[in-house]
Amino acid sequence: MSNRKVQWRGATGNVYEYEIHGMDFNPQPGDYGNYIFARETPIGWYAVYIGQGELETRIRKHPTGKKASMRASHIHVHINNNDAQTRLAEAKDLRAAHNHASTTILFRPN
C-alpha cells in the first residue's frame, strides 16, 4: 500500500482519492477498483488513461493497459470492491472531466 495519495476531481465536482504507485505496482488478484495511468509533470498530474475493473487483469494483462503504461510514469489506484455500477460511474465522471485529448493537469500529490 502506498503512503502517497492524490485527489482527482470529476466533472460532477466529486473528488476521488487515489494511491500513487510506481509502474511496477502489482495488484492483488481479485481486487477491484478504479485506476489511472498518469504522467507526473512539473505542474501536476496528467491522466493518460482512466479505467476500472479487476485490477490485475486491467492493469497488467489488458492491451489498453499495456499501451497506456508506455506513456505513464505512475499508476493511481482506488480500491473499490463494491458494485460495478459505482466503479463505472466514477470512471465516467473522471473521463468527462479529464478528456484524454486535452492537456488537463490535475492536483499535485498530498
MARBA-3410 file (N, C-alpha, C, O; in Angstrom, 1 decimal):
110
0.8,-1.2,0.0,0.0,0.0,0.0,0.9,1.2,0.0,1.9,1.3,0.7 ~ 0.5,2.2,-0.8,1.3,3.4,-0.9,0.9,4.5,0.1,-0.3,4.6,0.5 ~ 1.8,5.2,0.6,1.5,6.4,1.5,1.2,7.6,0.7,0.5,8.5,1.3 ~ 1.6,7.7,-0.5,1.4,8.9,-1.3,0.0,8.8,-1.9,-0.5,7.7,-2.4 ~ -0.8,9.9,-1.8,-2.1,9.9,-2.3,-2.3,11.2,-3.1,-1.6,12.2,-3.0
-3.3,11.2,-4.0,-3.7,12.3,-4.8,-5.2,12.3,-5.0,-5.8,11.3,-4.9 ~ -5.7,13.5,-5.1,-7.2,13.6,-5.3,-7.5,14.0,-6.8,-6.8,14.9,-7.3 ~ -8.4,13.3,-7.4,-8.8,13.6,-8.8,-10.3,14.1,-8.7,-11.1,13.5,-8.0 ~ -10.6,15.2,-9.4,-11.9,15.8,-9.4,-12.6,15.4,-10.7,-12.1,15.5,-11.8 ~ -13.9,14.9,-10.5,-14.7,14.5,-11.6,-15.5,15.7,-12.2,-15.5,16.8,-11.6
-16.1,15.5,-13.3,-17.0,16.6,-13.9,-18.1,17.0,-13.0,-18.6,18.1,-13.1 ~ -18.6,16.1,-12.1,-19.7,16.4,-11.2,-19.2,17.2,-10.0,-20.0,17.7,-9.3 ~ -17.9,17.3,-9.9,-17.4,18.0,-8.7,-17.0,17.0,-7.6,-16.3,17.4,-6.6 ~ -17.3,15.7,-7.7,-16.9,14.7,-6.8,-15.4,14.6,-6.8,-14.8,14.7,-7.9 ~ -14.8,14.4,-5.6,-13.4,14.2,-5.5,-13.1,12.7,-5.1,-13.7,12.2,-4.2
-12.2,12.1,-5.8,-11.8,10.7,-5.5,-10.4,10.6,-5.1,-9.5,11.2,-5.8 ~ -10.1,9.9,-4.0,-8.7,9.8,-3.5,-8.1,8.5,-4.1,-8.7,7.4,-4.0 ~ -6.9,8.7,-4.6,-6.2,7.5,-5.2,-4.8,7.4,-4.6,-4.2,8.4,-4.2 ~ -4.4,6.1,-4.4,-3.0,5.9,-4.0,-2.1,6.0,-5.2,-2.5,5.6,-6.3 ~ -0.9,6.5,-5.0,0.1,6.7,-6.1,1.1,5.5,-6.0,1.7,5.3,-5.0
1.2,4.8,-7.1,2.2,3.7,-7.2,3.1,3.9,-8.4,2.8,4.6,-9.3 ~ 4.3,3.2,-8.3,5.2,3.2,-9.5,4.6,2.2,-10.5,3.6,1.5,-10.3 ~ 5.3,2.2,-11.6,4.8,1.4,-12.7,5.0,-0.1,-12.5,4.5,-1.0,-13.2 ~ 5.8,-0.4,-11.4,6.0,-1.8,-11.0,4.9,-2.4,-10.1,5.0,-3.5,-9.6 ~ 3.8,-1.6,-9.9,2.8,-2.0,-9.0,2.1,-3.3,-9.4,1.8,-3.4,-10.6
1.9,-4.2,-8.5,1.3,-5.5,-8.8,0.0,-5.6,-7.9,0.2,-5.9,-6.7 ~ -1.1,-5.4,-8.5,-2.4,-5.5,-7.7,-2.6,-7.0,-7.2,-2.1,-7.9,-7.8 ~ -3.3,-7.1,-6.1,-3.7,-8.4,-5.6,-4.7,-9.0,-6.5,-5.7,-8.3,-6.8 ~ -4.6,-10.3,-6.8,-5.7,-10.9,-7.6,-7.0,-10.8,-6.9,-7.1,-11.0,-5.7 ~ -8.0,-10.5,-7.6,-9.4,-10.4,-7.1,-9.7,-9.0,-6.6,-10.9,-8.8,-6.2
-8.7,-8.1,-6.5,-9.1,-6.7,-6.1,-9.7,-5.9,-7.3,-9.2,-6.0,-8.4 ~ -10.8,-5.3,-7.0,-11.5,-4.5,-8.0,-11.3,-3.0,-7.6,-11.1,-2.7,-6.5 ~ -11.4,-2.1,-8.6,-11.3,-0.7,-8.3,-11.2,0.1,-9.6,-11.3,-0.4,-10.7 ~ -10.8,1.4,-9.4,-10.6,2.3,-10.5,-9.1,2.6,-10.5,-8.4,2.5,-9.5 ~ -8.6,2.9,-11.7,-7.2,3.1,-11.8,-6.9,4.2,-12.9,-7.8,4.4,-13.8
-5.8,4.9,-12.8,-5.5,5.9,-13.7,-4.0,5.7,-14.1,-3.1,5.8,-13.2 ~ -3.7,5.5,-15.3,-2.3,5.6,-15.8,-2.0,7.1,-15.9,-2.7,7.8,-16.7 ~ -1.1,7.6,-15.1,-0.8,9.0,-15.0,0.6,9.4,-15.3,1.5,8.5,-15.1 ~ 0.9,10.6,-15.8,2.2,11.0,-16.0,2.4,12.3,-15.1,1.6,13.2,-15.1 ~ 3.5,12.2,-14.3,3.8,13.4,-13.5,4.5,14.4,-14.3,5.5,14.1,-15.1
4.1,15.7,-14.2,4.7,16.8,-14.9,5.2,17.8,-13.9,4.9,17.7,-12.7 ~ 5.9,18.8,-14.3,6.4,19.8,-13.3,5.3,20.5,-12.6,5.5,21.1,-11.5 ~ 4.1,20.5,-13.2,3.0,21.3,-12.5,1.8,20.4,-12.0,0.8,21.0,-11.6 ~ 2.0,19.1,-12.1,0.9,18.2,-11.5,0.8,16.9,-12.3,1.8,16.5,-12.9 ~ -0.3,16.3,-12.3,-0.6,15.0,-12.9,-1.4,15.2,-14.2,-2.3,16.0,-14.3
-1.1,14.4,-15.2,-1.8,14.3,-16.4,-2.4,12.9,-16.6,-1.6,11.9,-16.5 ~ -3.7,12.7,-16.8,-4.3,11.4,-17.0,-4.0,10.9,-18.4,-4.4,11.5,-19.4 ~ -3.3,9.8,-18.5,-3.1,9.1,-19.7,-4.3,8.2,-20.1,-4.8,8.2,-21.2 ~ -4.8,7.5,-19.1,-5.9,6.6,-19.3,-6.6,6.3,-18.0,-5.9,6.2,-16.9 ~ -7.9,6.3,-18.0,-8.7,6.1,-16.8,-9.6,4.8,-17.0,-10.2,4.7,-18.1
-9.5,3.9,-16.1,-10.3,2.6,-16.3,-10.8,2.1,-14.9,-10.5,2.7,-13.9 ~ -11.4,0.9,-15.0,-12.0,0.3,-13.8,-12.1,-1.2,-14.1,-12.1,-1.6,-15.3 ~ -12.2,-2.0,-13.0,-12.4,-3.4,-13.2,-11.5,-4.2,-12.2,-11.0,-3.6,-11.3 ~ -11.3,-5.5,-12.6,-10.4,-6.3,-11.8,-9.0,-5.8,-12.1,-8.5,-5.9,-13.2 ~ -8.3,-5.3,-11.1,-7.1,-4.5,-11.3,-6.0,-5.3,-11.9,-5.3,-4.8,-12.8
-5.7,-6.5,-11.4,-4.6,-7.3,-12.0,-4.8,-7.5,-13.5,-3.9,-7.3,-14.3 ~ -6.0,-7.9,-13.9,-6.3,-8.1,-15.3,-6.2,-6.8,-16.1,-5.6,-6.7,-17.2 ~ -6.8,-5.7,-15.6,-6.9,-4.5,-16.4,-5.6,-3.8,-16.4,-5.2,-3.2,-17.5 ~ -4.8,-3.8,-15.4,-3.5,-3.1,-15.4,-2.4,-3.9,-16.0,-1.6,-3.3,-16.8 ~ -2.3,-5.2,-15.8,-1.2,-6.0,-16.2,-1.4,-6.7,-17.5,-0.4,-7.0,-18.3
-2.6,-7.1,-17.8,-2.8,-8.0,-18.9,-3.6,-7.4,-20.1,-3.5,-7.9,-21.2 ~ -4.4,-6.4,-19.9,-5.3,-5.8,-20.9,-4.4,-5.0,-21.9,-3.6,-4.3,-21.5 ~ -4.7,-5.2,-23.2,-3.9,-4.5,-24.2,-3.9,-2.9,-24.0,-2.8,-2.3,-24.2 ~ -5.0,-2.4,-23.6,-5.0,-0.9,-23.4,-4.1,-0.5,-22.3,-3.4,0.5,-22.3 ~ -4.1,-1.3,-21.2,-3.3,-1.1,-20.1,-1.8,-1.1,-20.4,-1.0,-0.3,-20.0
-1.4,-2.1,-21.2,0.0,-2.2,-21.7,0.4,-1.0,-22.5,1.5,-0.5,-22.3 ~ -0.5,-0.6,-23.4,-0.2,0.5,-24.3,-0.1,1.8,-23.5,0.8,2.6,-23.7 ~ -1.1,2.1,-22.6,-1.1,3.3,-21.8,0.1,3.3,-20.8,0.6,4.4,-20.6 ~ 0.6,2.2,-20.4,1.7,2.2,-19.4,3.0,2.7,-20.1,3.9,3.1,-19.4 ~ 3.1,2.7,-21.4,4.2,3.2,-22.1,4.3,4.7,-22.0,5.4,5.3,-22.2
3.2,5.4,-21.8,3.2,6.9,-21.7,3.0,7.4,-20.3,3.0,8.6,-20.1 ~ 2.9,6.5,-19.3,2.6,6.9,-18.0,3.9,6.8,-17.1,4.8,6.0,-17.5 ~ 4.0,7.5,-16.0,5.1,7.4,-15.1,4.6,6.7,-13.8,5.4,6.2,-13.0 ~ 3.3,6.7,-13.6,2.7,6.1,-12.3,1.4,5.5,-12.6,0.7,5.8,-13.6 ~ 0.9,4.7,-11.6,-0.4,4.1,-11.7,-1.1,4.6,-10.4,-0.6,4.4,-9.3
-2.2,5.3,-10.5,-3.0,5.7,-9.4,-4.2,4.7,-9.2,-4.8,4.4,-10.2 ~ -4.4,4.3,-8.0,-5.4,3.2,-7.7,-6.3,3.6,-6.6,-6.0,4.2,-5.6 ~ -7.6,3.3,-6.9,-8.7,3.5,-5.9,-9.3,2.1,-5.7,-10.2,1.8,-6.5 ~ -8.9,1.4,-4.7,-9.5,0.1,-4.5,-11.0,0.3,-4.1,-11.4,1.1,-3.3 ~ -11.9,-0.5,-4.8,-13.3,-0.4,-4.7,-13.9,-1.7,-5.0,-14.3,-1.9,-6.2
-14.1,-2.6,-4.0,-14.6,-3.9,-4.3,-16.1,-3.9,-4.2,-16.8,-5.0,-4.2 ~ -16.7,-2.7,-4.3,-18.2,-2.6,-4.3,-18.7,-2.9,-5.7,-18.0,-3.5,-6.5 ~ -20.0,-2.6,-5.9,-20.6,-3.0,-7.2,-20.0,-2.3,-8.4,-19.4,-1.2,-8.3 ~ -20.1,-2.9,-9.6,-19.5,-2.4,-10.8,-20.1,-1.1,-11.2,-19.4,-0.2,-11.8 ~ -21.4,-0.8,-10.9,-22.0,0.4,-11.2,-21.3,1.6,-10.6,-21.2,2.7,-11.2
-20.9,1.5,-9.3,-20.2,2.5,-8.6,-18.8,2.8,-9.3,-18.5,4.0,-9.5 ~ -18.1,1.8,-9.6,-16.8,1.9,-10.3,-17.0,2.6,-11.7,-16.3,3.5,-12.1 ~ -18.0,2.1,-12.4,-18.3,2.7,-13.8,-18.7,4.2,-13.7,-18.2,5.0,-14.5 ~ -19.5,4.5,-12.7,-19.9,5.9,-12.5,-18.7,6.8,-12.2,-18.5,7.9,-12.8 ~ -17.8,6.3,-11.4,-16.5,7.1,-11.1,-15.7,7.2,-12.3,-15.2,8.3,-12.6
-15.5,6.2,-13.1,-14.6,6.3,-14.3,-15.2,7.2,-15.3,-14.5,8.0,-15.9 ~ -16.6,7.2,-15.5,-17.2,8.1,-16.4,-17.1,9.5,-15.9,-16.9,10.4,-16.8 ~ -17.3,9.8,-14.7,-17.1,11.1,-14.1,-15.7,11.7,-14.4,-15.6,12.8,-14.8 ~ -14.7,10.9,-14.1,-13.3,11.3,-14.3,-13.0,11.5,-15.8,-12.4,12.5,-16.1 ~ -13.5,10.6,-16.6,-13.2,10.8,-18.0,-13.9,12.0,-18.6,-13.3,12.7,-19.4
-15.0,12.4,-18.1,-15.7,13.6,-18.5,-14.9,14.8,-18.2,-14.9,15.8,-18.9 ~ -14.3,14.8,-17.0,-13.5,15.9,-16.5,-12.1,16.0,-17.1,-11.5,17.1,-17.2 ~ -11.6,14.9,-17.5,-10.2,14.8,-17.9,-10.0,14.1,-19.3,-9.5,13.0,-19.4 ~ -10.5,14.8,-20.3,-10.5,14.3,-21.6,-9.1,14.0,-22.0,-8.2,14.8,-21.9 ~ -8.9,12.8,-22.5,-7.5,12.4,-22.9,-6.9,13.2,-24.0,-5.7,13.2,-24.2
-7.7,13.8,-24.8,-7.1,14.6,-25.9,-6.7,16.0,-25.4,-6.1,16.8,-26.1 ~ -7.1,16.4,-24.2,-6.7,17.7,-23.7,-5.4,17.6,-22.9,-4.8,16.6,-22.8 ~ -5.0,18.8,-22.5,-3.8,18.9,-21.6,-4.2,19.2,-20.2,-3.5,20.0,-19.5 ~ -5.3,18.6,-19.7,-5.7,18.9,-18.4,-4.7,18.4,-17.4,-4.3,17.3,-17.4 ~ -4.3,19.3,-16.5,-3.3,19.0,-15.5,-4.1,19.0,-14.2,-4.9,19.8,-13.9
-3.7,18.0,-13.3,-4.5,17.8,-12.1,-3.8,18.2,-10.9,-2.7,18.9,-11.0 ~ -4.3,17.8,-9.8,-3.7,18.2,-8.5,-2.3,17.6,-8.2,-2.0,16.6,-8.7 ~ -1.5,18.4,-7.5,-0.3,17.9,-7.0,-0.5,16.9,-5.9,-1.5,17.0,-5.2 ~ 0.4,15.9,-5.7,0.2,14.9,-4.6,0.2,15.5,-3.2,0.8,16.6,-3.0 ~ -0.5,14.9,-2.3,-0.5,15.4,-0.9,0.8,15.1,-0.2,0.9,15.4,0.9
END
